[in-house]
Amino acid sequence: MTTEVHIIGAGLAGSEAAWQLAQRGVSVVIHEMRPQKSSPAHKTSYCAELVCSNSLRSDDHLHNAVGLLHEEMRQLKSLIMECADACKVPAGGALAVDRDGFAQMVTGKLRAHPLIRFEDGEITLLPQKDDGRWIVASGPLTSEALIQSILQTIDSQALNFFDAIAPVVFKESINFDVAWYQSRYDKGDKTDYINCPMTKEQYYDFINALLTAEKTEFHDFEKQAAYFDGCLPIEVMAERGSDTLLFGPMKPVGLTNPHNPQQKPYAVVQLRQDNKEDTLRNIVGFQTKLKYGEQQRIFRMIPGLENAEFARLGGIHMNTFIKSPWLLDEFLRLKQRPNISFAGQITGCEGYIESAATGWAAGYFAACECLGQNAALPPETTAIGAMLKHLRNDSTPDYQPMNINFGLFPTIQGEVTVNGKFRKIKGMDRKQAYCMRALADIKSWIDEL
């Protein structure tokens, strides 16, 4: 029995795993290579730095799988959710955070915990079987040296895909003679989103500019990687069809332009609050691999952003994940070396809260092992249980990154009415049924623990 666990990486998963272990009385050593060595996407040395969007997506726990996972993690006393709720900024029905305030709070709580200590510096070799208990939460941007060591151990069973970062503009540079405040269908506060309208001509001029712009060249080792469909670069979406963006981040539904209420915009670009002071705005869905000069030229074609000043331009990086269903057991342990667990995006989950959820699970499982207790898998009817089930689903050879969604849950077709008849459930009622079942089951599971 060991009383200390080493964690590689202080991202969302590593931070959550460390907290769950320490809160259960297990000592933790966090190994983080920053600030001595950074990744292509990180800008700070804070734990749980959000390198892409500042949004944890929908917070609707009665109709949305992501919002449901938020609520489950709150009930599981998640560090990530505690800090996210404390650092939230307006975002309609979504949970968005002041990214620096959030990362600083997570870092402060971890460094203040008496059972957690940090050892700065890069871990380049995967630990051996007799090296104690470890959790690898090194993220989708795991350093090349560690990736090579992992690949040697797992017979090169790893895949790669690209993830992209959206640009951020200074709010004061937005032209409010054109732009206006409004959330889709007026959800949340009226100032949650800033909207920039486009006419049909402006939209197709913008699409043509995207299609002909200069794009980042890939290194040879990146050319076999694939994009994750949930985070496609804006220009790649445009390449899939000139109207694709009208059904994605530029859809004009649920909005009315107060500058011209009689004319419905053909397309709309939205900007979401990126920090607590609301001095920065993130261009929603505009992750990109365009060259920096092209980004400034093309994004200033958007009405309202003619004079936009950019606090951060978009970028792209290659993410790495392992074939978890064949390599990990149900408790996220590497079958070849059970003293090592994996958590976070390196397992093939996708998304901030999904990464944190696997970190919670890895920390809980490791704590049970350290304390000589039997770990219990969360019910597959819950969001966290469905996410873990995906990580061990070996039914398809084409294992790909996945966000939490109701397709991962055991199916609900309908319900039996009071008079004994079966009634199919559809649409929002069906989503609510998934959520209500999950909330009841997660409560029962927590009570049993």
Steps between C-alpha positions, in 0.01 A plus 500: 500500500637842401419831665636730228395547138697681231310693232652607169337822387309777681230555241130455565525123545819502705376779725170324565669165564743660746218669690291184529798302629605764753145553625488127573823515702749381237822694445555629147803613301413703189763501225451796264753592232388862484648758546834336417352367177176603334275356229404666169165609650567593864572860598535480880631269772160474675331169564187426295580768240226520237691509173201514264156648575417636845163323488417170668196494270134456599411512869146368445493189720141408412528480121868491403759224556781749566293694752407169660869412538556845660231425759629150571850638553362761739339223703830309491675803658709575192775758539465604136128569533544682832752737341302534177186602688701751704658655188206491258433783257175566310446257210126443463423136571867403493753489783791724400776615732760770543780277377782656705293529817389139464852363448637711784233371739564135409874555541459674835281224645736224387814674628333575835397141564723336766501162320599637157848599393638599162816384327564722199666353196429270208442126546650337191456129577190301583545359853584132543289243687698544821503882494193548719151625412467748211229679304592627153291810434744668265229612263465509124827694472715246683870573447671313218737314732222363721283413200784296352545317829125429516497378140785260566301351787166470318640386163428832327124470555434873493314737274520873432250771414511877473338744740479871425480827694265791428619863497420751775438872438500805727136595556572872475604447135155365402276739306167514684344713227479163323526237775252445784457305824265199502500129581324259266132487591587747780639230730706627793584868529458727200872593507630142490579509127593769251362443149638612165253467209576416137298545184494220244764675288726562799468138611606350167783752461617384843475133399701561184767677703522203737533254214781689326697612808850384590499229762755360743731236359515172687812315606551156348409327826167686509378417152334170596296654780127563462278784619256441785154579359396681818770766457555548126692806378268758351661469156468120503126537571480738205675245278224250578245723330440872462187486718645281775571793734137614473407187695797529738663794678357760260134395514271807521215339697360636825638851446358839401722787387380814686681719246278356225222291658307462173784321321610161629879450481609237248777390737621606846839482669483484881759606755491360854643660814852367563598656834329627815567865421333452159781671315559198273262318267549156344373452142273199551579200280779679312786263581739520205826402337521812284829688507501792741497771233211331321301475823519874558412579138208259468345535845495878456265435206234420761269802550571643844855366503640734232743647752533199729813478711599144586614398848568151367491359150378153420732204481512126453674213671514124472336298773599145588285227654541130564266214405355476848250214441783259424762642737318595822288302744168620643687695769710690242813297582745403227458124464871449437595707808207516746691742722441764229162659421411741220257792523395798290509556127787259450241225561283612210237700687448846355410822681587683820242347731542154348873519575431612854250215542756236402743670737242472778456130423874428483553679832212316667611158366861559606393617844294185554799291399734689732261474794418133447139571404291356218432750224151509348437600140243779461176383334507505121173695514690800639706738288828411670417131474412531131828687438703225667309236304608674176863469607466122516273453197699269272206424270638716219857501365466870413535641851470880493486788752151553637315768694235389745165457320177311552603247233742354757221433753284186527201574277170629629226431245201594709307447819206302631203725577276470806252288303773253403555612141842568346560857384796602287699801622650738244687827476555704813288263708736217415807705587339595829430132568870419451595779740247414769605135495866596521450744788310241699763233430800721581337593832443134585858415405644781712282391795633143468860625492 
